[in-house]
Amino acid sequence: MSDLLRVIGLTKKFGDFTAVDGIDFSVARGEVLGFLGPNGAGKTTAMRMVTGFLPPTGGTAIVDGFDVRIHPIEVKRKVGYLPEGAPLYDDMTPSEFLTFVANVRNIDGADRDRAIDSAAGQINIQHVMHQPIGTLSKGYKRRVGIAQAILHNPDVLILDEPTDGLDPNQKHEVRNLINEMASDKVIVISTHILEEVDVVCSRAIVIANGTVVADGKPLELEARSSFHNAVSVRVSGATDSLADKLRALPMVGKVETSKIGDGKVSLTVFPSRPVNILEPVSECLRELSVTVEQIHVERGRMDEVFRNITTTTKS
């Protein structure tokens, strides 16, 4: 794989305020990168600089060999961009809007018709193509925004909150589309929906206070959770000594319990070090003749990792 996108020391200052503070990362063809961070972390500002819509104060972004500071037009040709909020012309229909975007990108004639038909089909908006955009739901407006981003089949696709406003079925369709397109592109997704990292991203970067505070595959980030390798159990007919017996097991650090009614108890058994403790926990439950209704090993919880790494950085 080759790096289609390289971000080098990218910095943006607004007066005395530093929104993005010297971030560095590279993304190879075939990668789907989740770009995560709390509100105000600098995600949208970074994306605007990468796409050439906002000049950097320092550093640069290089898209397929083109430096955004020196060759902004070439970068825009290589990039498809869905901005935050997906601003559209409400008095246009999707057909008129996509025709306008195609003309701006110098796609004309039969190539223009093919590009519009392909984008509309991929994002499933054919049936609203001649309806004014202002009358569409928020979800369909978001789809039109995605259609313009993929219209020219870009090598690098940057999507700022692509599933914002979509219902569960529409989210599923967009996530499938991202997976289908991922093999020959770089796709960067800014999102606050952590489940999207598991569903579509091969890698995730977390940014806080304008700096990168984590970078890794989803499983690597989940392994930083205190719940990684913990065993969650739901039992009925539990004895009072069950939690104590589990705490006494080798390699068990702590046990958390909660009653859920009808004589059922939920327990989470945490390992004292990063090892799989499912077998000794299961054996203990069998010895005590406890009825197990559900048991599974936790991968780790991304929301916990996200909170930890974005609240322990400088404020």
Secondary structure, 3 states (H helix, E strand, C coil): CCEEEEEEEEEEEECCEEEEEEEEEEEECCCEEEEECCCCCCHHHHHHHHCCCCCCCEEEEEECCEECCCCHHHHHHHEEEECCCCCCCCCCCHHHHHHHHHHHCCCCHHHHHHHHHHHHHHHCCHHHCCCCHHHCCHHHHHHHHHHHHHCCCCCEEEEECCCCCCCHHHHHHHHHHHHHHHHHCEEEEECCCCHHHHHHCCEEEEEECCEEEEEECHHHHHCCCCCCCCEEEEEECCCCCHHHHHHCCCCEEEEEEEEEECCEEEEEEEECCCCCCHHHHHHHHHHCCCEEEEEEECCCCHHHHHHHHHHCCCC
